[in-house]
């Protein structure tokens, strides 16, 4: 019985060794929002970037009411523009410490005159170390192993209780 538990644990360790840890970077979400354009509108938001690094901008047109035409975003600093005009999609821009201003605009086309968008801006510091994280399969297998072990333990405890209850009933009748 114990060899079976040992073999199951060995299989989990081998799978974990083969899968290996996956690196993750320490990103900071600077801006994450969804909103609406009613007619031709533009918005601006300021972000304080603490160190040099990379801003990753993801702009999405959400086809809910009408589609947005000319949906775009550009970044500026106190010294001038950063990069160029970006459309729908994901782009990255290297930045220095200081204030960065995001400007985005759109114009919905359709019967409602209302369009939806999603915008996320992530910051990754320059030279940020990657953090090793365990793969999700290892966590899933270890959790399932604990769950099945706990279930088996409860089943044996219940069997002992039923057996002892049978002895108590037999003792009462004699």
TIZANU-606702 format. One record per residue (C-alpha): residue number from 0; residue in three letters; chain; x negated, y, z. Coordinates in nm, 3 decimals, padded with zeros to 5 digits. Last residue first. Layout:
N
(NUM, "ALA", "A", (X, Y, Z))
...
This chain:
174
(173, "UNK", "A", (02.547, -01.033, 02.442))
(172, "UNK", "A", (02.742, -00.775, 02.239))
(171, "UNK", "A", (02.541, -00.476, 02.361))
(170, "UNK", "A", (02.204, -00.635, 02.277))
(169, "UNK", "A", (02.316, -00.707, 01.921))
(168, "UNK", "A", (02.432, -00.346, 01.876))
(167, "UNK", "A", (02.099, -00.218, 02.009))
(166, "UNK", "A", (01.910, -00.449, 01.775))
(165, "UNK", "A", (02.112, -00.324, 01.477))
(164, "UNK", "A", (02.041, 00.036, 01.579))
(163, "UNK", "A", (01.669, -00.043, 01.584))
(162, "UNK", "A", (01.689, -00.171, 01.225))
(161, "UNK", "A", (01.885, 00.134, 01.112))
(160, "UNK", "A", (01.633, 00.366, 01.279))
(159, "UNK", "A", (01.337, 00.180, 01.126))
(158, "UNK", "A", (01.497, 00.205, 00.780))
(157, "UNK", "A", (01.557, 00.580, 00.830))
(156, "UNK", "A", (01.189, 00.630, 00.920))
(155, "UNK", "A", (01.085, 00.431, 00.611))
(154, "UNK", "A", (01.309, 00.643, 00.384))
(153, "UNK", "A", (01.186, 00.968, 00.543))
(152, "UNK", "A", (00.825, 00.871, 00.473))
(151, "UNK", "A", (00.909, 00.784, 00.111))
(150, "UNK", "A", (01.078, 01.123, 00.063))
(149, "UNK", "A", (00.780, 01.303, 00.216))
(148, "UNK", "A", (00.540, 01.117, -00.010))
(147, "UNK", "A", (00.759, 01.192, -00.312))
(146, "UNK", "A", (00.767, 01.565, -00.229))
(145, "UNK", "A", (00.395, 01.582, -00.148))
(144, "UNK", "A", (00.308, 01.414, -00.477))
(143, "UNK", "A", (00.549, 01.642, -00.665))
(142, "UNK", "A", (00.379, 01.948, -00.515))
(141, "UNK", "A", (00.034, 01.813, -00.600))
(140, "UNK", "A", (00.145, 01.743, -00.956))
(139, "UNK", "A", (00.297, 02.090, -01.005))
(138, "UNK", "A", (-00.002, 02.269, -00.853))
(137, "UNK", "A", (-00.243, 02.077, -01.074))
(136, "UNK", "A", (-00.025, 02.142, -01.378))
(135, "UNK", "A", (-00.020, 02.516, -01.301))
(134, "UNK", "A", (-00.392, 02.548, -01.351))
(133, "UNK", "A", (-00.590, 02.667, -01.052))
(132, "UNK", "A", (-00.708, 03.028, -01.068))
(131, "UNK", "A", (-01.058, 03.157, -01.128))
(130, "UNK", "A", (-01.079, 03.537, -01.093))
(129, "UNK", "A", (-01.247, 03.717, -01.380))
(128, "UNK", "A", (-01.468, 04.000, -01.272))
(127, "UNK", "A", (-01.371, 04.355, -01.372))
(126, "UNK", "A", (-01.655, 04.502, -01.577))
(125, "UNK", "A", (-01.442, 04.789, -01.704))
(124, "UNK", "A", (-01.116, 04.816, -01.510))
(123, "UNK", "A", (-00.808, 04.666, -01.681))
(122, "UNK", "A", (-00.506, 04.898, -01.698))
(121, "UNK", "A", (-00.164, 04.788, -01.820))
(120, "UNK", "A", (00.095, 05.006, -01.997))
(119, "UNK", "A", (00.440, 04.861, -02.059))
(118, "UNK", "A", (00.714, 05.018, -02.269))
(117, "UNK", "A", (01.053, 04.878, -02.368))
(116, "UNK", "A", (01.294, 05.055, -02.601))
(115, "UNK", "A", (01.670, 05.097, -02.647))
(114, "UNK", "A", (01.856, 05.296, -02.911))
(113, "UNK", "A", (02.168, 05.512, -02.892))
(112, "UNK", "A", (02.327, 05.693, -03.188))
(111, "UNK", "A", (02.620, 05.454, -03.178))
(110, "UNK", "A", (02.678, 05.410, -03.552))
(109, "UNK", "A", (02.320, 05.346, -03.646))
(108, "UNK", "A", (01.968, 05.488, -03.653))
(107, "UNK", "A", (01.797, 05.558, -03.321))
(106, "UNK", "A", (01.513, 05.814, -03.318))
(105, "UNK", "A", (01.203, 05.749, -03.115))
(104, "UNK", "A", (00.937, 05.913, -02.906))
(103, "UNK", "A", (00.650, 05.828, -02.676))
(102, "UNK", "A", (00.390, 06.046, -02.502))
(101, "UNK", "A", (00.150, 05.887, -02.252))
(100, "UNK", "A", (-00.072, 06.124, -02.055))
(99, "UNK", "A", (-00.404, 06.014, -01.909))
(98, "UNK", "A", (-00.549, 06.184, -01.602))
(97, "UNK", "A", (-00.901, 06.096, -01.500))
(96, "UNK", "A", (-01.151, 05.811, -01.527))
(95, "UNK", "A", (-01.260, 05.716, -01.881))
(94, "UNK", "A", (-01.046, 05.526, -02.128))
(93, "UNK", "A", (-01.082, 05.245, -02.382))
(92, "UNK", "A", (-00.763, 05.193, -02.585))
(91, "UNK", "A", (-00.574, 04.869, -02.647))
(90, "UNK", "A", (-00.281, 04.801, -02.880))
(89, "UNK", "A", (00.040, 04.600, -02.860))
(88, "UNK", "A", (00.340, 04.630, -03.091))
(87, "UNK", "A", (00.574, 04.904, -03.211))
(86, "UNK", "A", (00.386, 05.207, -03.339))
(85, "UNK", "A", (00.064, 05.373, -03.225))
(84, "UNK", "A", (-00.052, 05.726, -03.313))
(83, "UNK", "A", (-00.428, 05.748, -03.282))
(82, "UNK", "A", (-00.695, 05.693, -03.024))
(81, "UNK", "A", (-00.709, 05.920, -02.724))
(80, "UNK", "A", (-00.603, 06.281, -02.789))
(79, "UNK", "A", (-00.771, 06.583, -02.629))
(78, "UNK", "A", (-00.985, 06.703, -02.334))
(77, "UNK", "A", (-00.707, 06.707, -02.073))
(76, "UNK", "A", (-00.621, 06.354, -02.182))
(75, "UNK", "A", (-00.385, 06.228, -02.452))
(74, "UNK", "A", (-00.215, 05.903, -02.546))
(73, "UNK", "A", (00.018, 05.831, -02.837))
(72, "UNK", "A", (00.343, 05.639, -02.869))
(71, "UNK", "A", (00.576, 05.550, -03.153))
(70, "UNK", "A", (00.931, 05.457, -03.245))
(69, "UNK", "A", (00.979, 05.619, -03.587))
(68, "UNK", "A", (01.310, 05.446, -03.632))
(67, "UNK", "A", (01.491, 05.287, -03.341))
(66, "UNK", "A", (01.745, 05.014, -03.409))
(65, "UNK", "A", (02.096, 05.064, -03.277))
(64, "UNK", "A", (02.280, 04.923, -02.978))
(63, "UNK", "A", (02.072, 04.635, -02.843))
(62, "UNK", "A", (01.780, 04.584, -03.072))
(61, "UNK", "A", (01.503, 04.644, -02.820))
(60, "UNK", "A", (01.213, 04.815, -02.997))
(59, "UNK", "A", (00.894, 04.723, -02.814))
(58, "UNK", "A", (00.584, 04.919, -02.711))
(57, "UNK", "A", (00.294, 04.738, -02.542))
(56, "UNK", "A", (-00.003, 04.954, -02.440))
(55, "UNK", "A", (-00.324, 04.801, -02.307))
(54, "UNK", "A", (-00.538, 05.060, -02.130))
(53, "UNK", "A", (-00.904, 04.964, -02.100))
(52, "UNK", "A", (-01.158, 05.067, -01.841))
(51, "UNK", "A", (-01.341, 05.354, -01.677))
(50, "UNK", "A", (-01.232, 05.417, -01.322))
(49, "UNK", "A", (-00.932, 05.554, -01.126))
(48, "UNK", "A", (-00.692, 05.625, -01.417))
(47, "UNK", "A", (-00.426, 05.868, -01.296))
(46, "UNK", "A", (-00.118, 05.827, -01.512))
(45, "UNK", "A", (00.111, 06.099, -01.650))
(44, "UNK", "A", (00.441, 06.025, -01.827))
(43, "UNK", "A", (00.595, 06.188, -02.131))
(42, "UNK", "A", (00.923, 06.130, -02.315))
(41, "UNK", "A", (01.060, 06.206, -02.661))
(40, "UNK", "A", (01.409, 06.213, -02.802))
(39, "UNK", "A", (01.583, 06.202, -03.141))
(38, "UNK", "A", (01.940, 06.098, -03.069))
(37, "UNK", "A", (02.006, 05.919, -02.745))
(36, "UNK", "A", (01.696, 05.715, -02.680))
(35, "UNK", "A", (01.729, 05.458, -02.406))
(34, "UNK", "A", (01.497, 05.303, -02.152))
(33, "UNK", "A", (01.284, 05.010, -02.048))
(32, "UNK", "A", (01.002, 05.045, -01.803))
(31, "UNK", "A", (00.657, 04.933, -01.700))
(30, "UNK", "A", (00.382, 05.188, -01.635))
(29, "UNK", "A", (00.038, 05.158, -01.477))
(28, "UNK", "A", (00.043, 04.781, -01.432))
(27, "UNK", "A", (-00.296, 04.690, -01.290))
(26, "UNK", "A", (-00.496, 04.405, -01.438))
(25, "UNK", "A", (-00.724, 04.179, -01.232))
(24, "UNK", "A", (-00.829, 03.924, -01.491))
(23, "UNK", "A", (-00.744, 03.558, -01.476))
(22, "UNK", "A", (-00.972, 03.262, -01.536))
(21, "UNK", "A", (-00.824, 02.913, -01.572))
(20, "UNK", "A", (-00.958, 02.645, -01.339))
(19, "UNK", "A", (-01.040, 02.303, -01.478))
(18, "UNK", "A", (-00.795, 02.081, -01.669))
(17, "UNK", "A", (-01.030, 01.781, -01.664))
(16, "UNK", "A", (-01.111, 01.820, -01.294))
(15, "UNK", "A", (-00.746, 01.872, -01.203))
(14, "UNK", "A", (-00.645, 01.563, -01.403))
(13, "UNK", "A", (-00.918, 01.364, -01.227))
(12, "UNK", "A", (-00.808, 01.491, -00.883))
(11, "UNK", "A", (-00.442, 01.404, -00.952))
(10, "UNK", "A", (-00.539, 01.054, -01.072))
(9, "UNK", "A", (-00.751, 01.002, -00.759))
(8, "UNK", "A", (-00.460, 01.102, -00.536))
(7, "UNK", "A", (-00.237, 00.848, -00.709))
(6, "UNK", "A", (-00.509, 00.580, -00.677))
(5, "UNK", "A", (-00.550, 00.649, -00.304))
(4, "UNK", "A", (-00.175, 00.627, -00.250))
(3, "UNK", "A", (-00.167, 00.292, -00.433))
(2, "UNK", "A", (-00.468, 00.169, -00.234))
(1, "UNK", "A", (-00.278, 00.244, 00.087))
(0, "UNK", "A", (00.000, 00.000, 00.000))
